[in-house]
Amino acid sequence: MPNQNSLFTRNKFRLGLFSANCSGGMAVTKIPERWVNNWENNIRMAQTADRVGLDFLLPIARWVGYGGATNFHGSVLETMTWAAGLLAKTENINIFATIHTAFNHPGVVAKQIATIDQMSGGRAGLNVVCGWNKPEYDAFGLDLPEDHETRYRYGQEWFDIVSKLWTHPEPFDWDGEYFKLKNTYGDPQPVRGTVPIFNAAGSREGREFATRNADFLFTSMIELDTSKQEIIDLKKQAAGNGRDVDMLTFSYVVCRPTQKEADEFHQYYARDNADWEAVDNIINLMFQHAQSFPPDALQMLRNRFAGGHGGVPLVGTPEVVAQGLIDLYDAGFAGTTLAFVNYADELPYFAETVLPILEERGIRVPVGN
């Protein structure tokens, strides 16, 4: 059955909010105004995003903070229950659960996602994470496989089980490398037989997994020209698997009436008051256990991590921010996540001033259309 979820049909350039379930959001900063991820703020954030027509909300599944003065991401709302609660509080926006394959049984996840998709009339999504953060594995008493091949072989079997539970009408047995299942089945199933699938990948094995299974692959944008060719190559790789996969990236926003105001606030939170110890802890973990960024780029991107966890900085007037988003679209990206120091307070100004420019350029449609 064709998936007519609005992520596939509504906007040419998708926009979503990222990491609002986590303390600090995406800003690794010590300022007192940094994002507080309590439930009340998340409801305000979600309902504002729904009202202004954003496409999705994407949480981070985090179990151990990054230390530093703020213990960045030390407090995190669990993503499946977060998604369920916010789907009940919104009307149109798609909301994802981010799930680590190593920590969650595929039979349980398949049932949970199908349930919240039924509850919301088909607005649930699944972001699959095959693992990289060793302290979290330690916290769960598990060993992190050092090689990406093992992580993604496990992830592929995990995802194959989820997919079969969503689409197979009869009970079945499963005799795999990692899972042995007897007389298992999925009921209910998602509204459309599946849900939108996100995956972020930088390694060769990760991108092979994503182009086989995901609808949208997140990849970091370091230079636009490099990304243009990378997107072409990834879409060819997906086509070789008989699939059409779109690329998304990450960004953070400081949008103010003047460039001076935007630059000054950016300097204040992301330079003068950055939690550099937490930044370096994140970079060191990524260097050791993940390939989200090329190793030689991590130190170069250190300032980006303070501002927005490595995302593309969109700092300036509404016109400057809008042009930055248009540049990403022109490079071939199908959308980006957004992060703000305070999602609920800053999103309305962005929506009032930036979204109309994108609508005029024809890459987004107005709310209600």
Number of C-alpha atoms within 10 A of each C-alpha: 6 7 15 13 17 17 20 13 9 15 19 16 23 21 24 20 26 23 26 29 28 26 23 28 28 29 29 33 31 21 18 9 11 19 23 20 22 15 14 9 18 21 18 16 24 23 20 19 25 20 17 18 20 22 22 24 27 24 25 23 21 22 18 19 20 21 17 17 13 19 18 27 25 15 18 24 23 18 21 21 13 19 26 21 15 22 25 11 14 19 14 19 25 26 31 28 27 22 24 17 21 19 13 11 15 22 17 11 18 25 20 19 26 25 19 25 25 17 16 21 14 26 26 31 26 22 21 22 21 24 21 21 18 20 17 18 18 12 11 12 9 13 13 19 14 13 10 20 13 14 20 22 16 19 23 18 17 23 19 14 21 21 18 17 27 25 16 14 12 12 11 14 11 13 9 12 9 12 14 9 14 11 9 13 22 22 15 17 23 27 21 18 18 25 24 22 17 24 24 23 22 18 15 12 16 23 22 17 22 26 26 19 22 23 20 23 28 23 22 20 22 16 10 14 10 11 19 17 13 17 20 13 12 20 19 16 18 22 14 12 13 11 16 17 22 21 24 26 21 23 25 26 25 24 28 21 13 13 16 13 16 19 16 13 17 22 14 15 22 24 17 14 16 23 24 21 16 23 25 19 16 20 20 14 15 19 17 13 17 21 16 19 20 15 14 9 10 19 15 11 17 17 18 22 28 25 29 25 23 25 24 26 21 21 21 23 22 25 17 17 24 22 16 18 23 19 13 22 19 13 20 20 25 21 25 25 23 25 28 27 28 20 26 19 15 17 20 16 14 21 18 12 18 20 23 17 19 19 14 11 12 13 19 20 18 14 12 7 5
